[in-house]
Amino acid sequence: MPPSEPLAPIALRKDGPDRLVIDWDDGHHSVYTFRRLRAACPCAGCREERERPPDPLRVLKPGELGPPAPVSMPRVGRYAYKIAWNDGHDTGIYTLEYLRSLCECPECERRKDNYRDRYGSD
Amino acid sequence: MQPPGGPQKFALPNIQYLVAVASGKGGVGKSTVAANLALALLAQGKRVGLMDADIYGPSIPTMLGIGDVDPQTTPFPIERHGLLVMSMGFLLGPEKAAVLRGPMVQRYLQSFLTQIDWGRLDYLLVDMPPGTGDAQLALAQTAPVAGTVIVTTPQDVSLNVARRGVQMFRQTQVPILGVVENMSYFIGDDGKRYDIFRSGGGRRLAEESGVPFLGEVPIDPRVAECGDLGDPVARRYPDSPAARAYLALAENVDRQLRQAEQPKDLPEVQL
Protein backbone atom coordinates (compact mmCIF):
# COMPACT_ATOMS: atom_id res chain seq x y z
CA MET A 1 0.00 0.00 0.00
CA PRO A 2 1.30 3.48 -0.76
CA PRO A 3 2.39 5.49 2.30
CA SER A 4 -0.63 7.71 2.03
CA GLU A 5 -3.54 7.75 -0.35
CA PRO A 6 -2.55 9.94 -3.30
CA LEU A 7 -4.66 12.92 -4.25
CA ALA A 8 -7.31 12.26 -6.85
CA PRO A 9 -9.52 14.58 -8.86
CA ILE A 10 -13.29 14.32 -8.44
CA ALA A 11 -14.28 16.52 -11.38
CA LEU A 12 -12.51 18.43 -14.17
CA ARG A 13 -14.31 20.96 -16.36
CA LYS A 14 -13.78 23.93 -18.59
CA ASP A 15 -14.65 27.24 -16.95
CA GLY A 16 -15.25 29.97 -19.53
CA PRO A 17 -13.14 30.27 -22.68
CA ASP A 18 -9.71 30.17 -21.10
CA ARG A 19 -9.77 28.21 -17.85
CA LEU A 20 -9.89 24.69 -16.45
CA VAL A 21 -11.04 23.90 -12.94
CA ILE A 22 -10.35 20.70 -10.99
CA ASP A 23 -12.10 19.65 -7.78
CA TRP A 24 -9.84 17.38 -5.71
CA ASP A 25 -10.87 14.77 -3.18
CA ASP A 26 -9.21 16.70 -0.34
CA GLY A 27 -11.65 19.55 -0.93
CA HIS A 28 -9.22 21.78 -2.84
CA HIS A 29 -10.57 23.67 -5.84
CA SER A 30 -7.85 24.27 -8.45
CA VAL A 31 -8.00 26.78 -11.29
CA TYR A 32 -5.72 26.89 -14.33
CA THR A 33 -5.47 29.19 -17.31
CA PHE A 34 -4.98 27.29 -20.57
CA ARG A 35 -2.11 29.62 -21.40
CA ARG A 36 -0.17 28.58 -18.29
CA LEU A 37 -1.00 24.89 -18.79
CA ARG A 38 0.19 25.03 -22.38
CA ALA A 39 3.38 26.85 -21.36
CA ALA A 40 4.05 24.21 -18.72
CA CYS A 41 3.69 21.26 -21.10
CA PRO A 42 5.86 18.52 -19.55
CA CYS A 43 6.80 16.73 -22.79
CA ALA A 44 10.50 16.38 -23.60
CA GLY A 45 10.30 18.70 -26.62
CA CYS A 46 8.68 21.55 -24.70
CA ARG A 47 11.02 21.11 -21.73
CA GLU A 48 14.01 21.35 -24.03
CA GLU A 49 12.58 24.41 -25.74
CA ARG A 50 12.04 26.15 -22.42
CA GLU A 51 15.66 25.58 -21.46
CA ARG A 52 17.06 26.93 -24.73
CA PRO A 53 17.54 30.66 -25.38
CA PRO A 54 14.71 32.13 -27.49
CA ASP A 55 15.02 31.33 -31.20
CA PRO A 56 15.86 34.66 -32.99
CA LEU A 57 14.49 33.27 -36.25
CA ARG A 58 11.09 32.46 -34.79
CA VAL A 59 8.38 33.89 -37.04
CA LEU A 60 5.61 34.35 -34.50
CA LYS A 61 6.27 35.36 -30.93
CA PRO A 62 4.30 33.48 -28.22
CA GLY A 63 2.10 36.56 -27.64
CA GLU A 64 1.12 36.65 -31.31
CA LEU A 65 -0.21 33.12 -31.31
CA GLY A 66 -3.93 32.55 -30.83
CA PRO A 67 -5.11 31.69 -27.32
CA PRO A 68 -4.34 28.06 -26.50
CA ALA A 69 -7.23 25.73 -25.72
CA PRO A 70 -7.41 21.97 -25.29
CA VAL A 71 -9.17 20.03 -28.03
CA SER A 72 -9.33 16.89 -25.92
CA MET A 73 -8.02 15.70 -22.58
CA PRO A 74 -8.03 11.90 -22.47
CA ARG A 75 -7.14 9.98 -19.32
CA VAL A 76 -3.78 8.20 -19.16
CA GLY A 77 -4.13 5.17 -16.90
CA ARG A 78 -5.07 6.23 -13.40
CA TYR A 79 -2.31 8.72 -12.94
CA ALA A 80 -2.44 11.43 -15.61
CA TYR A 81 -4.23 13.30 -18.41
CA LYS A 82 -2.88 13.94 -21.88
CA ILE A 83 -3.77 17.32 -23.36
CA ALA A 84 -4.22 17.71 -27.11
CA TRP A 85 -4.00 21.46 -27.86
CA ASN A 86 -5.60 23.49 -30.64
CA ASP A 87 -2.09 24.22 -32.02
CA GLY A 88 -1.73 20.50 -32.86
CA HIS A 89 0.61 19.67 -29.98
CA ASP A 90 -0.49 16.55 -28.10
CA THR A 91 2.48 14.83 -26.48
CA GLY A 92 2.28 16.34 -22.99
CA ILE A 93 1.23 13.94 -20.22
CA TYR A 94 0.20 15.87 -17.12
CA THR A 95 0.40 13.64 -14.03
CA LEU A 96 -2.02 14.36 -11.17
CA GLU A 97 0.84 15.56 -8.94
CA TYR A 98 2.05 17.87 -11.69
CA LEU A 99 -1.43 19.27 -12.28
CA ARG A 100 -1.83 19.90 -8.59
CA SER A 101 1.52 21.71 -8.45
CA LEU A 102 0.46 23.98 -11.32
CA CYS A 103 -2.69 25.19 -9.51
CA GLU A 104 -3.13 28.93 -9.90
CA CYS A 105 -5.69 29.52 -7.17
CA PRO A 106 -4.81 32.47 -4.88
CA GLU A 107 -3.93 30.17 -1.99
CA CYS A 108 -1.45 28.10 -4.03
CA GLU A 109 0.01 31.17 -5.73
CA ARG A 110 0.61 32.74 -2.32
CA ARG A 111 2.30 29.56 -1.08
CA LYS A 112 4.53 29.42 -4.15
CA ASP A 113 5.41 33.13 -3.76
CA ASN A 114 6.38 32.58 -0.12
CA TYR A 115 8.52 29.61 -1.11
CA ARG A 116 10.23 31.62 -3.86
CA ASP A 117 10.83 34.53 -1.49
CA ARG A 118 12.47 32.20 0.97
CA TYR A 119 14.43 29.85 -1.27
CA GLY A 120 14.71 31.64 -4.59
CA SER A 121 12.93 29.21 -6.92
CA ASP A 122 10.20 26.48 -6.95
CA MET B 1 14.69 23.17 3.34
CA GLN B 2 11.45 21.45 2.50
CA PRO B 3 9.56 21.40 -0.76
CA PRO B 4 6.09 22.98 -0.80
CA GLY B 5 4.54 19.49 -0.58
CA GLY B 6 5.72 19.13 3.03
CA PRO B 7 8.31 16.95 4.75
CA GLN B 8 9.36 13.56 3.42
CA LYS B 9 7.57 10.61 5.03
CA PHE B 10 9.54 7.70 6.42
CA ALA B 11 8.64 4.16 5.38
CA LEU B 12 7.41 1.28 7.55
CA PRO B 13 7.70 -1.65 5.15
CA ASN B 14 6.77 -4.32 7.71
CA ILE B 15 3.53 -2.67 8.72
CA GLN B 16 0.67 -3.06 6.30
CA TYR B 17 -1.67 -0.48 7.78
CA LEU B 18 -0.70 2.31 10.15
CA VAL B 19 -3.99 3.58 11.54
CA ALA B 20 -4.38 6.61 13.82
CA VAL B 21 -7.23 6.69 16.34
CA ALA B 22 -7.94 10.34 16.95
CA SER B 23 -10.52 12.69 18.40
CA GLY B 24 -10.86 16.40 18.62
CA LYS B 25 -11.89 16.46 22.24
CA GLY B 26 -10.47 14.57 25.20
CA GLY B 27 -12.60 12.23 27.28
CA VAL B 28 -14.56 10.69 24.44
CA GLY B 29 -13.06 7.24 25.08
CA LYS B 30 -10.48 7.33 22.32
CA SER B 31 -7.96 5.13 24.15
CA THR B 32 -10.73 2.70 25.09
CA VAL B 33 -11.79 2.54 21.45
CA ALA B 34 -8.15 2.10 20.33
CA ALA B 35 -7.47 -0.76 22.78
CA ASN B 36 -10.74 -2.56 22.03
CA LEU B 37 -10.43 -2.05 18.27
CA ALA B 38 -6.93 -3.53 18.47
CA LEU B 39 -8.28 -6.59 20.29
CA ALA B 40 -11.20 -6.92 17.86
CA LEU B 41 -8.75 -6.91 14.92
CA LEU B 42 -6.67 -9.49 16.77
CA ALA B 43 -9.79 -11.64 17.23
CA GLN B 44 -10.19 -11.53 13.45
CA GLY B 45 -6.79 -13.13 13.03
CA LYS B 46 -4.74 -10.01 12.34
CA ARG B 47 -1.29 -9.29 13.76
CA VAL B 48 -1.78 -6.08 15.68
CA GLY B 49 0.38 -3.53 17.47
CA LEU B 50 -0.86 -0.67 19.61
CA MET B 51 1.22 2.45 20.05
CA ASP B 52 0.21 4.93 22.68
CA ALA B 53 1.08 8.32 21.19
CA ASP B 54 -0.57 10.16 24.05
CA ILE B 55 2.81 11.39 25.22
CA TYR B 56 1.32 13.62 27.90
CA GLY B 57 -1.32 11.31 29.35
CA PRO B 58 -0.63 7.70 28.37
CA SER B 59 -3.45 5.40 29.45
CA ILE B 60 -2.91 2.30 27.35
CA PRO B 61 -0.63 0.58 29.94
CA THR B 62 -3.39 0.80 32.57
CA MET B 63 -6.08 -0.32 30.15
CA LEU B 64 -4.10 -3.40 29.23
CA GLY B 65 -2.98 -4.14 32.79
CA ILE B 66 0.71 -3.55 32.15
CA GLY B 67 2.25 -2.56 35.47
CA ASP B 68 5.55 -0.87 36.17
CA VAL B 69 8.17 -1.43 33.53
CA ASP B 70 11.90 -0.93 33.84
CA PRO B 71 12.82 0.67 30.51
CA GLN B 72 16.49 -0.21 31.07
CA THR B 73 15.88 -3.96 31.07
CA THR B 74 12.60 -4.42 29.18
CA PRO B 75 12.68 -5.05 25.45
CA PHE B 76 10.04 -3.06 23.59
CA PRO B 77 7.37 -3.54 22.38
CA ILE B 78 5.73 -5.41 25.25
CA GLU B 79 3.36 -8.23 24.37
CA ARG B 80 0.03 -8.21 26.20
CA HIS B 81 -3.18 -10.11 25.41
CA GLY B 82 -1.61 -10.97 22.04
CA LEU B 83 -0.99 -7.30 21.15
CA LEU B 84 2.41 -5.67 20.77
CA VAL B 85 2.34 -2.48 22.83
CA MET B 86 4.49 0.62 23.21
CA SER B 87 3.70 3.64 25.34
CA MET B 88 5.35 6.72 26.74
CA GLY B 89 4.02 5.40 30.05
CA PHE B 90 6.69 2.67 29.97
CA LEU B 91 9.43 5.26 29.92
CA LEU B 92 7.94 7.62 32.48
CA GLY B 93 6.29 5.45 35.09
CA PRO B 94 2.80 6.22 36.39
CA GLU B 95 3.61 9.28 38.52
CA LYS B 96 5.86 11.29 36.22
CA ALA B 97 4.71 13.86 33.70
CA ALA B 98 6.15 14.27 30.23
CA VAL B 99 7.31 17.87 29.88
CA LEU B 100 8.20 18.07 26.22
CA ARG B 101 8.24 20.67 23.52
CA GLY B 102 6.83 19.93 20.08
CA PRO B 103 10.04 18.83 18.34
CA MET B 104 10.73 16.33 21.12
CA VAL B 105 7.22 14.93 20.78
CA GLN B 106 7.94 14.34 17.12
CA ARG B 107 11.25 12.62 17.93
CA TYR B 108 9.62 10.30 20.45
CA LEU B 109 6.85 9.34 18.04
CA GLN B 110 9.30 8.71 15.24
CA SER B 111 11.50 6.61 17.53
CA PHE B 112 8.51 4.55 18.67
CA LEU B 113 7.57 3.88 15.08
CA THR B 114 10.95 3.30 13.48
CA GLN B 115 13.38 2.17 16.17
CA ILE B 116 11.22 -0.42 17.88
CA ASP B 117 11.14 -3.89 16.41
CA TRP B 118 7.44 -4.33 15.70
CA GLY B 119 8.06 -7.31 13.43
CA ARG B 120 5.55 -7.87 10.65
CA LEU B 121 2.17 -6.41 11.50
CA ASP B 122 -1.12 -6.24 9.67
CA TYR B 123 -2.13 -3.28 11.82
CA LEU B 124 -0.34 -0.77 13.97
CA LEU B 125 -2.93 1.36 15.74
CA VAL B 126 -1.76 4.68 17.11
CA ASP B 127 -3.71 6.09 20.02
CA MET B 128 -3.37 9.83 19.44
CA PRO B 129 -3.57 12.49 22.11
CA PRO B 130 -6.71 14.63 21.89
CA GLY B 131 -6.68 17.79 19.83
CA THR B 132 -4.88 18.99 16.74
CA GLY B 133 -1.42 19.75 18.11
CA ASP B 134 2.20 18.74 17.63
CA ALA B 135 1.72 14.99 17.90
CA GLN B 136 -1.09 14.88 15.33
CA LEU B 137 0.74 17.12 12.92
CA ALA B 138 4.02 15.23 13.31
CA LEU B 139 2.35 11.90 12.67
CA ALA B 140 0.27 13.16 9.75
CA GLN B 141 3.23 14.81 8.03
CA THR B 142 5.99 12.29 8.61
CA ALA B 143 4.45 8.84 9.10
CA PRO B 144 2.86 6.70 6.37
CA VAL B 145 -0.60 6.80 7.94
CA ALA B 146 -2.99 4.62 5.94
CA GLY B 147 -6.03 6.16 7.58
CA THR B 148 -7.56 7.77 10.63
CA VAL B 149 -10.50 6.73 12.76
CA ILE B 150 -12.16 9.76 14.33
CA VAL B 151 -13.83 9.04 17.68
CA THR B 152 -16.62 11.25 18.95
CA THR B 153 -19.52 11.15 21.35
CA PRO B 154 -23.04 12.22 20.37
CA GLN B 155 -23.05 15.62 22.10
CA ASP B 156 -22.68 18.79 20.04
CA VAL B 157 -19.61 19.97 21.96
CA SER B 158 -17.73 16.79 21.12
CA LEU B 159 -18.91 16.86 17.51
CA ASN B 160 -17.77 20.43 17.00
CA VAL B 161 -14.27 19.58 18.16
CA ALA B 162 -14.22 16.33 16.16
CA ARG B 163 -15.03 18.44 13.10
CA ARG B 164 -11.72 20.27 13.64
CA GLY B 165 -9.94 16.91 13.77
CA VAL B 166 -11.52 15.94 10.44
CA GLN B 167 -10.37 19.27 9.00
CA MET B 168 -6.81 18.83 10.21
CA PHE B 169 -6.40 15.37 8.70
CA ARG B 170 -7.95 16.68 5.48
CA GLN B 171 -5.44 19.52 5.36
CA THR B 172 -2.54 17.17 5.94
CA GLN B 173 -3.88 14.77 3.31
CA VAL B 174 -4.26 11.80 5.64
CA PRO B 175 -7.18 9.62 4.52
CA ILE B 176 -10.06 9.54 7.00
CA LEU B 177 -11.45 6.02 7.34
CA GLY B 178 -14.53 7.31 9.09
CA VAL B 179 -16.22 8.38 12.28
CA VAL B 180 -17.13 6.14 15.21
CA GLU B 181 -19.63 7.30 17.82
CA ASN B 182 -18.66 6.17 21.31
CA MET B 183 -21.05 6.16 24.31
CA SER B 184 -23.76 6.12 21.73
CA TYR B 185 -26.60 4.46 23.65
CA PHE B 186 -27.34 2.27 26.64
CA ILE B 187 -29.13 -1.07 26.66
CA GLY B 188 -31.15 -1.29 29.90
CA ASP B 189 -31.98 -4.43 31.84
CA ASP B 190 -35.34 -4.27 30.06
CA GLY B 191 -33.48 -4.81 26.77
CA LYS B 192 -34.52 -1.37 25.52
CA ARG B 193 -32.16 1.12 23.96
CA TYR B 194 -31.73 4.50 25.69
CA ASP B 195 -30.00 7.36 23.89
CA ILE B 196 -28.51 9.01 26.97
CA PHE B 197 -26.50 11.72 25.21
CA ARG B 198 -28.86 11.75 22.25
CA SER B 199 -27.72 9.79 19.24
CA GLY B 200 -26.89 10.10 15.57
CA GLY B 201 -24.36 12.93 15.96
CA GLY B 202 -21.47 10.78 14.74
CA ARG B 203 -23.45 9.75 11.70
CA ARG B 204 -24.32 13.39 11.02
CA LEU B 205 -20.70 14.44 11.33
CA ALA B 206 -19.69 11.67 8.91
CA GLU B 207 -22.35 12.69 6.40
CA GLU B 208 -21.56 16.39 6.47
CA SER B 209 -17.81 15.67 6.24
CA GLY B 210 -18.30 13.21 3.39
CA VAL B 211 -16.57 10.34 5.24
CA PRO B 212 -17.93 6.89 6.15
CA PHE B 213 -19.74 6.26 9.42
CA LEU B 214 -17.95 3.28 10.93
CA GLY B 215 -20.34 2.42 13.73
CA GLU B 216 -21.58 3.19 17.22
CA VAL B 217 -20.35 1.71 20.50
CA PRO B 218 -22.87 1.51 23.36
CA ILE B 219 -22.27 2.65 26.92
CA ASP B 220 -21.60 -0.33 29.14
CA PRO B 221 -20.50 0.14 32.75
CA ARG B 222 -18.31 -2.91 32.27
CA VAL B 223 -16.18 -0.98 29.77
CA ALA B 224 -14.81 1.22 32.55
CA GLU B 225 -14.51 -1.72 34.93
CA CYS B 226 -12.57 -3.69 32.30
CA GLY B 227 -10.32 -0.70 31.61
CA ASP B 228 -9.40 -0.47 35.27
CA LEU B 229 -8.83 -4.22 35.46
CA GLY B 230 -6.49 -4.05 32.50
CA ASP B 231 -8.61 -6.44 30.47
CA PRO B 232 -10.65 -4.59 27.84
CA VAL B 233 -14.30 -5.47 27.27
CA ALA B 234 -13.70 -6.84 23.76
CA ARG B 235 -11.61 -9.60 25.40
CA ARG B 236 -13.26 -10.02 28.80
CA TYR B 237 -16.90 -10.01 27.67
CA PRO B 238 -16.73 -10.97 23.99
CA ASP B 239 -20.50 -11.51 23.78
CA SER B 240 -21.43 -8.11 25.22
CA PRO B 241 -23.06 -5.52 22.92
CA ALA B 242 -19.96 -3.31 23.27
CA ALA B 243 -17.61 -6.15 22.24
CA ARG B 244 -19.85 -6.97 19.27
CA ALA B 245 -19.81 -3.29 18.29
CA TYR B 246 -16.00 -3.34 18.33
CA LEU B 247 -15.94 -6.44 16.13
CA ALA B 248 -18.23 -4.68 13.64
CA LEU B 249 -16.01 -1.59 13.84
CA ALA B 250 -12.93 -3.73 13.12
CA GLU B 251 -14.64 -5.20 10.06
CA ASN B 252 -15.59 -1.74 8.81
CA VAL B 253 -12.09 -0.36 9.31
CA ASP B 254 -10.59 -3.32 7.47
CA ARG B 255 -13.10 -2.92 4.63
CA GLN B 256 -12.41 0.80 4.30
CA LEU B 257 -8.67 0.21 4.04
CA ARG B 258 -9.08 -2.51 1.43
CA GLN B 259 -11.47 -0.35 -0.58
CA ALA B 260 -8.98 2.52 -0.45
CA GLU B 261 -6.45 0.19 -2.07
CA GLN B 262 -8.71 -0.44 -5.04
CA PRO B 263 -7.59 1.90 -7.78
CA LYS B 264 -10.32 4.14 -9.11
CA ASP B 265 -10.71 5.33 -12.67
CA LEU B 266 -10.07 9.01 -13.21
CA PRO B 267 -13.08 11.17 -14.08
CA GLU B 268 -13.54 12.38 -17.64
CA VAL B 269 -12.82 16.03 -18.39
CA GLN B 270 -15.84 18.14 -19.36
CA LEU B 271 -14.53 20.42 -22.09
Interface residues (C-beta under 8 A of the other chain):
Chain A: M1 P3 S4 E5 L7 A8 P9 I10 A11 L12 R13 K14 L20 D26 G27 P70 V71 S72 M73 R75 R78 Y81 L96 S101 R111 K112 Y115 Y119 D122
Chain B: M1 P4 G5 K9 A11 Q16 Y17 P144 V145 A146 G147 R170 Q171 Q173 V174 P175 L257 A260 E261 P263 K264 D265 L266 P267 E268 V269 Q270 L271
